[in-house]
Each structure stands twice: as structure tokens, then as C-alpha cells.
Amino acid sequence: MSEQFVDIYSNGTLILPFFPESESTWNRYTRAFVYLLALFYCFLGVNIIADVFMAAIEVITSKTKKIKIARANVNGDLEGDEPSPHFDVIEVKIWNDTVSNLTLMALGSSAPEILLSIIEIIKNGFEPGELGPGTIVGSASFNLLVITSICIFVIPEGETRRIKEINVFACTSFFAVFAYIWLYLVIEVITPGVIDIWEAVVTFLFFPLIVLLAFAADKNFWRKQMDVDGDWNQMQTEAGINLGDVFNKKSGSEEDVRHIIEMGKKQLKDPKEAADMATAEMLRRTHHSRAWYRVIAGRANKGGSKVPFYNKPKEDEAEEEAAILGRSTDSAIAKVEFSAAAYSCMENEGTIKLGIIRTGNLKLKSTVNFETSDGTANAGEDYVAKSGIIEFEPDEYIKSIEIEIIDDDVWEETETFFVRLFNPSRGTEMDKICVTQVSIINDDEPGILQFQKPSYLYKESAGFAELVIERNDGCDGRITVKYKTKDITAIAGKDYDAKDEEVEFTHGEVTKTIQIPLHDDDVFNEDKIFEVMLYEPTAGAALGKTKCTIVTILNDDDYQTLITRVANLTSVNLDKLVIGKESWKQQFIEALSVNGGDIDEAEPIDFVLHFVTFGWKVLFACVPPAHIMSGWLCFAISLCIIGVITAVIGDLATVLGLCIGLKDSVTAITLVALGTSLPDTFASKVAAINEDTADAAIGNITGSNSVNVFLGLGIPWIVATIYKNSSYEPSDRRSKYIVTDKSLPFAIALYSITAIITLLVLTFRRYSTAAGKAELGGTVSIKRVSSCICVCLWLIYIICASLQAYGHISI
């Protein structure tokens, strides 16, 4: 057995085994286990260096230039008799996004597969192998089927992601199928089993063709893009520059941070928390490339610095209001709920009106039942019980129901009852607020007076501190109450105006707001505190528990100091997310650090991943930083390293297959394809959750699958066919490049069928109301169905291709 393995190793591999004679004495399965671990470790290494490669690509493709655009209808100073126009100077990206995605980024994503195919042909003496082509087809299947399935499913419930650049996606989708149909025709139909030079050249030339056609689709050379997704693709400057190409820097300046925090959406509490929120908001506002998501996901998978901001923020208030008013009709189903979780009314008002709103799909007719139930209030004594059916006509989004309140002359505490919605019609679901509480406030007593909150916080520049006094458990008659201020650390007359006044509540009035003037100064002081207390209520009114409240005056200078600190922390956060380091020192610091140096926030898995990947990270820190020579030096050296590791992976996969009796074609579509595609899986998942569109998640898959064929097979075919034709006479059989892998055409045909079905599913989702008219996301049920279809197609591909390779399926 030892001699058999030595012969196999010497004929089937390029580098391994390092010690053939000693390894041949190992137990067969021990050797398989060792090679399996080594294979996984090399996958880890090639993925880490591929991230360095992608960082170089990101630096290259993110280069910008400044251009001048004349302002329309604006003239500047006169020079003689002729006016000189004013110009706006803007930064635009040099690389078009579509071109960079199909060239450098596709190469970065598919480099291991492409290099594996090239290296395999070279090590086989320019004879075809099974590992390279099988990996290309297998990874294409995994990328399109499995990654798409994951991206569909991970979108948060109720949200969707739509392809924005649909023209480009349609172009690359066509080539993602055509490339493999062409491959099948070349191998099985045109010149069965033989690759001619012209076929190899044409295969390669499809690469520039897809780039040109995709670029033309991006620029709408043949037709104007319909305004189906807003005006993203319509707006162009007169200079021919897409506004989407305008480069926006993530500055992290104090003005940016202040604006974000003071939008009303975020509050300045803990500076680190505020900096995290500010960073998340800035990242959300910035479009990121596929390479950015690939590198960021790769960092998290090797114990490096992570981006802890993957939760999608809430929509702006205007968008929330629009959703409440039913203006959004993208959802596949209608949702019904009360407009508020609690209502209250005076006992003497006679009736209370409860609002019911419908969101989501407003095109159908919806019904929902409602009924009242007792709490501390009793039906027949405090209110009139009611039940019935609410009907929403198409495009109707708001309804109301009225419930009668019974007024009596007996004093009672505030009482409550409940109203619930249930039994929605088909196509309609209950939203969050399906039960609401109604409080009946007694009006037969003067009430209990107290402050609404036990403490208030105001900046000294606010001018006034506004405090709310509530009147609970009754509002009968006219009452008054006095209030006065009391110094604690704040000094009356210096920090605020002292008050000792009376507040009047008329009959039925339940709240009053009082104002305490605040003094602003330019001197830095610590926060100041004073107290406001209620006393001497009249007409039988009483004071509640919160009869005193504390007002804290936040010094503006202190506030500015906090803003500055938050801005600095935000800049640090953004610096950690910069793709590509500027020096070797920074690279080694990152390689030696767990979670980017933030040990306190590191999790146990971060330490494990850092330990496992430590050797690779330190080794690849020696690669020139991406910012040297505009990224091209890092690009070239990283590509060479990927080639070396890929050669080792090819040998490991071959030896492993021999040890366990697995054919190269099966090893290629399973282990190797899986190992080279997992980093793209994590990147697509992150992009799907965080981007507003589906382009960065699945838009690049079809382009990469096409490039895999045109470069991964086109280049080695050209080299091999030219070599064989120049080395042998035309009559010599050795001058022909003969494809001996009989399982390859079947795998190609099977992939083409599954790819067409998957693209049809995505097309159906885009135009189907049930799927939210989007490729990704939607309701739980539609997500599950779509994801299951894609996963089942992949399993069918793997099982059938494997069975055919072993002769159990004959075509």
C-alpha cells in the first residue's frame, strides 16, 4: 500500500507530499484526517489573504478625482465684457461600480477558483484535470443557490431588499446561464471532447464583452431606465457623471456627530454608546462595495475588529408616519392594529373614539372583529359593552369605533376596561397593538396634583425649563396650587429665576405647564441642580407622590466637551473600519490584536479564532500595505500568495480524495467549492441585512459566476491549446486538448437548469405582491418557501452530480 501511495503522490500532485516515504507508512484514515485538517487550515489562509487582496482592490477602485461642474444660471465676477461662470468642485470615483465589480472585485472573489484551474493544467503538463473545472461549476452552484437562499431568509421580518441596478443584473444573469451553456456546447456539441484554439479564445473574449454590455446597461445606452425605484438611475449631471459616483467621505466631524445626536433620534448618554450610534448612522448613510463587506465579514471570522452595528436603525419619523397612514403598499399582507396602546377620557365626555389603522397591502378588502371586556370598570355600570366587525374597503387605512361612557354622581377611582381585535379576514394579520386599555377618569372629585416626572434635564441655553403638573383621579371644579423653587447647587438669580407662584386649573382641565427661566453664561461650570415643589392645593384637591421635582441644568460647555469626546470616539470607530492599512506597523498591530485591540468587548470565540488564525495573520502582515503604490503592489503580491496556497489546496484535495476514495470531480463540487465560497457567504449575509438594496448581496453573484468561466477556463484553455498545437504536429493526437472528465458536461447542464429556475424565482419575487415585489425578504412564509426551493435545488445538484460521477446515473 505504501508504494501505491508514493506513486500516486508523485504523479498527481505538484508540491505534496513533503515526506512521501514516511507518510506512506501512516494509517490511511489517519492520513486522510490530517490532510482534511490541513485543507481546512489552507482554506482559512487563502480566505485571509483574499481579504488582503480585496482590501487592495477596494483601495484601487475607491480612488477619486476632482472635477468642476458649472453652476446653472449663476454668473460670477465680470472679466472685461464676458462673465465667468462659477463652478462647484466635486469628487467622483474614477472606477465605475459596474466595471469594478466585474473586473477587479470579481477577480478578488473568484481568484482561488480561477488560479486552481490554471495551476491544475500546468501541473498536469497542459492536460485537463477534474478539480479546477469542477470547482468553478460547484462554486457557481453554491454561490447562486445557497448564498441567494441565505440572503432571502436573513432579511428582518416585514422588510424587503430590491435590486436597484436591474439593467446590470439582467445582463449578468443572462451571462451567468449563457456562460455554462456555452461551456456545454464547446465540450459536447461543437467539437465533442476537444477544445480548439478558437473556442478557447472566444471563451476568453466573452469576458470583455460582458464588461462592455454591463457598462452599457449601467449607463442606459439603449433605453432610458423607467423610474421604478425612485430617481437613483435617472439623475445625471451634464458632464456625464452619475450622481451615484459622487464620493462622500465619512468624516466623523463634530458637526456630523452633533447633527446625528440632536436629530431627536439619539440621546447623548454614555459617550461610547453615543459614538457607536453615531458610527452606525454614518455607516448606514454610506454605500459600501462588495469588497468592503467581504473584508469586514472576514475580520469578524478571524477574531479581528468587528462592526457591532448590523441592526438596521428605525426609519425616520416621516417614514414611520407614512407607514402608519398606510402609504406603503409593498407588504404582501395587510396588518391591523389600534392606533394607540392606551386611551383615556373623562367620565362626563359620554363617548370615547378608538382609532384602528391598517398598513401593508391596502389593495384588498379586510375585516376584523372587536369586543370589549371588563377591567376595574364594569360593563353596564361604567361603560356600555360593545362588539362587532370593522370593514376596510380597498385603499382604506383608518377606521374608528365609539364606546359609550356612563356618567354617574358617585366618586370612584380611575377605572379601566379593554377592547381587543381578533379574527382577521384572509390576507390580513393582527399587528402588535391588538388589545388597548381605556381609562375612565372620574370627574366628581377635584383631583390629585403632582408633577409628571420626578426629574427634568435641560441645557442652560434652552432658555426655559418646562415642567408639567398633572391632575389625576378627578377634575371637578376650579382649583389652585402653589409652587416654589429651592436652591440645591444652582443659585437663584445666577443660574435660574426663583419662582413662588400659583397655578389655576379650571373645571375639566387636567394638565398645566409652568416655565422656569434659565440663565446662560460663557463660563465652564459643573451641572447645577434646583428643586421645584407644590404646596397649598385648594378646593379639596390633594398632592400626589411626585409633589417635588428636580431640575438639572446641563452646562453647554460641558455638553460641547462631551460632543468632542463622542466625535473623537466616532473617528476611532471609523478608522477601525478603514479598508487597508497605511503602514506595516498598523498591519502587525492588527494581526497581533484580538478584536482589533478592544479586549473588553471581545467574546470567547474571538480568542479562539485569533489563536487559530494567528500564524496566517502575522505572515500576511508582511504583505505591503494597500495604500502603498495606490494598492497595486499589495494586489500583485497577494495574488501570487493566493496562487501558492491554491496550489497546496489542489494537492491536499487530490491526496484526500485518494485516501477516502473520493473522485476529484466530487471533491471539487463539495469540499473545495464550499471552502472557497464561505467568505462570500458571510459577506453577502452582512450586506443583505445592512444595505437598503439587494445589489451588494446577490447582484455580484451572477457576474462572478460568469467571470469564473471566462477567465478560469478561458485563460488555461488558451495557454494549453497554444502549447499543444505548437509542440506537436497536427496529426499527433497529443496536439489536441482532450477533455476526459465525463461527469463535467452533466454537472454543467444540471447547474444551468437550477440557475434558470433560481433566476425565475427571483423574477417572480420581484413582480409578485405576495413576495413584497422584491428579490429578498418578505413575510416568513414566502421567505421559507423561496429559501427551501434554492437549497433543495443545490442538494439535487450535489447528489445527482455525485451519483453521475460514480456511474449510478448514465446519460
ABEGO torsion letter per residue (X at the ends): XAAAAAAAAAAABAAOBABAAAAAABBAAAAAAAAAAAAAAAAAAAAAAAAAAAAAAAAAAABBBBBBBBBBGBBBBBBEABBBBBBBBBBBBABBAAAAAABAAAAAAAAAAAAAAAAAAAAAGGBBBAAAAAAAAAAAAAAAAAAAAAAAAABBBGBBBBBABAAAAAAAAAAAAAAAAAAAAAAAAABBGBBBAAAAAAAAAAAAAAAAAAAAAAAGAABBBBBAAEAAAABBBAAGBBAAABBBBBAGBAAAAAAAAAAGABBBBBAAAAAAAAAAAAAAABBBBAAAAAAAAAAAAAGBBBBAAABBBBBBAAAAAAAAAGABAABABBBBBBABABBBBBAAAGBBBBBBBBBEBAABBBBBBBBBBBBABBBGAABBBBBEBBBBBBGBABBBBBBBBBBBABBBBBBBBBBBBBGBBBGBBBBABABBBBBBBBAABAEBBBBABABBBBBAAAGBBBBBBBBBGEABEBBBBBBBBBBBABBBGAABBBBBBBBBBBBGBABBBBBBBBBBBABBBBBBBBBBBBBGBBGGBBBBABABBBBBBBBAAAAAAAAAAAAAAAAAAAAAABBEBABAAAAAAAAABBGGGBAAABBAAAAAAAAAAAAAAAAAAABBBAABGGGAAAAAAAAAAAAAAAAAAAAAAAAAAAAAGBBAAAAAABAAAAAAAAAAAAAAAAAAAABABAAAAAAAAAAAAAAAAAAAAAAAAAAAAAAAAAABBAABAAABBBBABAAAAAAAAAAAAAAAAAAAAAAAAAABAAAGGBABEEBAAAAAAAAAAAAAAAAAAAAAAAAAAAGABBX
